[in-house]
Each structure stands twice: as structure tokens, then as C-alpha cells.
């Protein structure tokens, strides 16, 4: 027996839950039956999302911390960044899951099934999948299931990988008003590496060690990096590790297809992870809004606009520089942040900058390495 739905969300992570919330909050799909599927019940604080916004977003209620300024530390100089008109925000995974499931439960037209998603395939005017013995049919199945793509000639594939510790110290060592957005004063021997520090109180912070490289390191590498960072920057701090977060994010300019028939890809599977930085959460929200607007206006999600093509070109150029080691990654970020207003950089990283701003940003970077990379990929 097959159960039928209007919209099936295969994967209840950030992409699936965000799309479900956007569908419900639009108020235009109360008559549609929606199914969420995931292998996990989402009852753990398994990740943290950080992003910046000018205006309150759909998940403002579960933003646990906000900052209007942040430090950037290069290897040779530092700069305190005023982030106006943006606010840098943090959402804890568990808070996000609880908020989404509570809202969706109250909607009355959303179901949740726990299990492995198998045999996902398009059909004529629909798509199907299977969860255990349950056969599921959807007019549209929105899938965030990600598999590493086959990288084509001229495409790039790096990884952003990180270990974060939520620490509590016995003495006050953090300034809750001054997070560290990027600190490159760590070894760059194994790839572009930095630490960021998000303080929640004088006694508590998320400290995360991040790398851009072709492979994931042994766990000891991240742990030693965090230990060294704490001993060098907070030498008097005794601390306990209250939570850990490890993650791997693809950084690729692979051209992800928008879908396969009535299977529509979302999240990283749809290329919503920015290739040059790994940022995903804000791009998921834009993609979700675009899908909902297209469904409401045209009855299908097939004409969802993507960012302007020039942003993909910038990302490809940066990946070419990194992968071919034409210039150390930390030098790129140092030039960007030291020579440009923070708001301009944040708009650029969100694919929202004007072309005139981009010309100023590009002019601040070393010309020869980027020109060679641009000519190589063109």
C-alpha cells in the first residue's frame, strides 16, 4: 500500500525543516498534505548555525545569541569589525529542531516518519520513495540527501572540516560582546586554518577549529589545535568541555542539478552551500522562500532563481587559487577584511553585493594569482 502526499521532505535537517516552516508560514498550503522523513528524531544538539542578517528572519525566535561587532585576526594584524547594518546570529541545533517540530505539529497537515529513505525515484507527475515497508508517493519530493558528486573536468572539490568545543571556564575570560569571527594566528601547514570564538558569557563560549583542505584530519589534529589555541590566548583559563561538534562541509563548484523530474533537490544537494566559504544556512532560507513563491505563483517549483552567475565565477576562482596553492587562503581573507568595510564583505559573502562593490573587493586582492586563476577557469 502506498501513502500519498502533496509534498514529501526527504531529510529533516536544516534544509527540509526550513522548507517545511516556509511552506506553513506562507499560509498558502493549508490544504496540502506534507510529510517529513528522517533517520533521526532530532533530539540532540548536534550542530550550530551562524549567519548574519539585516532584518529578523523566520527563525528569530530561536536565535540564542547576537553580536554587532567581531574581531578578525590575521597573522600580522587585527581589526575590530563593526557589523552594522548586519547582526551576526547563532542558532543551536536542538532549539531549531524543537521550534520547527512544534510549529509543524500545530499546523495540522504535517506528518513525520522516522527511518532510512530508500529507492527514491521520479515518476510521471510524481515521485516515490520507500521507508522500511512504507511506500510513499509525493507530487513533489524535496530531497536534501547528499552524496559526493562526480567531479568533472575543471571542477574543484575541497572540504571544510571542524571541531568545536562549547567550553565553560572557572574564571571569567571571555568578553560576551566581542566574538572572534576568524583568527588565522594558527598553523597553516596543513591547509587554510582558523579558529573562531563565540562567547556567550564571561565563562562560556563556543571555540571552533576549522580547516579548508582536500582531506579530513585525524581527530587529534583538531583537539591539539584547540588546546594550543586556548593555552596561547587564554593561558589562565581552566575549562570543561560541555559539548562537542564535528562536521565536514563540501566546498565545490560542481554544477548541481535542480532536480530529477518531480524530485527537487534542496540544501547542499542543490548547491546551496557557498563553494568558497561553506556557508549554507542563509542560502537555504533564500532557496526555501524561492521554492514557496514559485509553488504559490506557478503551481510548481521549476523556475526557482539562483544567485547571479558572477558569484559562481568568484567562487570557482577562489577554489582554483586554494586547490592549486597559488596563494595561501589566510592571505586572501586578510586582504579582504583589512582593506574593505565589513558590510561590503558580508553582502559579498551572501551573494548580495552590487557589482561596483565587487570591483572594489577584487581590487583589494593580489592581482596576479587571481588573474591567473580566472583565466584558467574561464
C-alpha angles and dihedrals in degrees: 000000000000125000114214129211138169096230126019118190109203103202124026098215126113094302098045096042092044092053091047091051092048090050092051097041091052088067090214101103105052090124093054124095112228128193127194119199128189138150091227131060091221096231097133132080092239101155148010128226122208125185142139131245138177095209132030111278133209092277099046090120092067099041100122099188137021133189133190096192138032141180126246116197120194122183092260106027143012134218134193108224123213103208101198129168085026130068119209109225139191129204122187114224096234093050089051094049094047093048094048096046092047092051093045093046090054092049091075097214100072127091130186127212123187119212148078116306111229140171095021108182141153123247137184104297092342144046132230141203139167132233109189105306093340115105114204131196125190133181082223128010113201107204127196092173105133130202125173106265126229102264112228130214111293094014123119133219124188131155132233107208129175149169119210129192124200100211135195117197129203092227131038107267106143130077106221091205096054118061122178109237095188132356114187094178089112132091115293094189096110098038141300104330135177142156128224127198122204109186119204097178137346087276103039137055145148108241115188132186112208135186137187110207145119096266142031115253130228110276091247089067093063094041092051090047092053093044091050092047093052094047092049098043102029102026095163095049121112108192146179123216106232099174138007129207125190124181146165121206125186118236105197141142091210110141103243115204116239091234149306114263107304091350106099118194121224136178120011089343087065095046094259092138108093106242098218099046111016092237110151115153098077092044090052090056093051091047092048092051091049092050092049092048091049093048092048095044104036105016093241138063097231101109101053110152120229130204117289113283093242091071090058088051091053091049093049091050092051092048090050089053092048099042095046090041092233089149133003110262094230090059090057093053092043092056092046096050098038096048104037138059110260095236090056091053093047092050089049093050089050091052088243103109126117118247091247089057091049091054089056092048093048091048089059092060126084104276105212101052093046095043091052090048092048092050090048095055100036 
